[in-house]
Amino acid sequence: KSVAEGYLEYQFYDSLQGLCSYLRGVVATSAVLSATGVGDAQATAMSAAMTWAVRDGLGMIGGLLFSYVASPHFDAHVKEFRLLADVLNDVGLTLDMALPLILTWVASSTSSSPTWEWFSAISIYMPSLYLVLTSTSTLCKVACGMAAGATKGNITDHFAISGNRADCQSKESTQETLVSLVGMCCGVWLANILSRLEKIGTDDQVIGRCIDGDFDGGGSRTDDDTCANNEANKMMVLDVQFISWSIFIILTLVHVWANFVGMQMLRLQTLNQERAKVALQSLIEDCGLWALENQNENNSDHGNASHNGNNNEKAKAPTSQANISKRLVIDKASTNILPPKSVSESLWKSMCGMVFPGNIRLGMRLKDLVLRSSSSKRRNATRRWSWGQWDCENYLIFVDEDDERDEKEKRNESMTHRVVVLLREGSSDRDELKAFVHAHVLEWSLQHNSCHPPMLTPKILSRSYEMIQNLFQPIDGTIPDQTPEDAFDLYNILREKGWDMTRLYLGFDPHRCEWQNDNG
């Protein structure tokens, strides 16, 4: 078996969407040429060439800006940008298709309605509407090409499980050539049909004579049957537009559906932020619940011990119970971690996460940290640090929260928390995974901290860190008196589940920091 599971199904949907794109391109090209002036005696070849050159130049400039903004996210969000590429292509083709209708509507509105006089007055200082629309369409197509080309390599690597990347790529190129050939044949057939319909409905001379009441050479009025037939031919023009738009809309819907299904079927083995949250959701919830419940047990048992005067005896019970609970959580986690074939992340949530990171900030420059501390909005914020990590960890995690806890509790308002992670210079993929899991466990605990009275943030920090330490305990001799039964390494377990741990895309920015303990 030289390719990964699901290769045939994915190629089927990929071929279907490629065929739809080719056919829509044929229909949209006719509309673009019509708007450019093909068939118009007043249009010149030089004006059309200049317009196309400016359009392509503006599209290339926009494509460079898109590449600058989006290129850092291509590897982490392969499926998302592959789907976004086809959506941008749909937008570009739709603008091409609607171009003649928009230009005709604007021209008729400005000439017949006094309300549009202001538009005619300022239009001399603005680029033509045709140039704006075609440039936007070209920008969408250029961005589509960049995103699709950048993500194509990752998808090929996913399917080439036997080191046969070149073989898979050549077969995919052959398949695309075959789809283009079939699309060309179908496109020529479709264009021929639409051309015949349009030719039937655009017999201007006969239609004009019927409408204007012209007489033929013999002095008699045109035959009524001929006029009736030509009136029907005139309606054929509208019918051709209706047919063209119907075909375009149906092909667009099939194209979007095929792309979405194909991306949902794709089970990538690399961990990005959204796939990691889905695969580790059960672990994150169990660890966060353990941190809250264990702290409640400790508070309750310590209070009873102090009341009875038997502090030493009573204090041993919660510790033993906590260890048992912790062991159960870890054992449960090893079975609840999902393999790649069982993870189907939400592409919409993943795209939104790139723009709106939520309550977790993975990575930050020290400069930004200082600015956040000195800003007016953060002057009243309390920054809770996990000081115990400075010496032994390659990441630092802290929580920003409001100082208005008492006032918000009286108003039954929720507390505002923001978990921020700093990575140390030289941190590895294992450190990134550890910081990622710790941040999400901490964020889950803070969001579900409904204890009465609420648990303090430093205690949640301490308990969550204690659990994270137990999730990353490889047998490497660094922990004294460690047995194989006590060892639990989440990094290796994810690898055993089938995840590619050589490439992690968990959402950390490239900035790294360095710190040291002055007391050491």
Helices and strands as residue ranges (DSSP letters): H 7-36, H 45-70, G 71-73, H 78-112, G 114-116, H 117-122, G 123-125, H 129-159, H 165-200, H 204-212, H 224-265, E 270-272, H 273-279, H 281-308, H 311-336, G 340-342, H 347-355, E 360-362, H 366-374, G 376-378, E 381-385, G 387-389, E 395-402, H 405-410, E 417-423, H 429-447, H 457-471, E 472-473, E 488-489, H 490-496, E 500-505
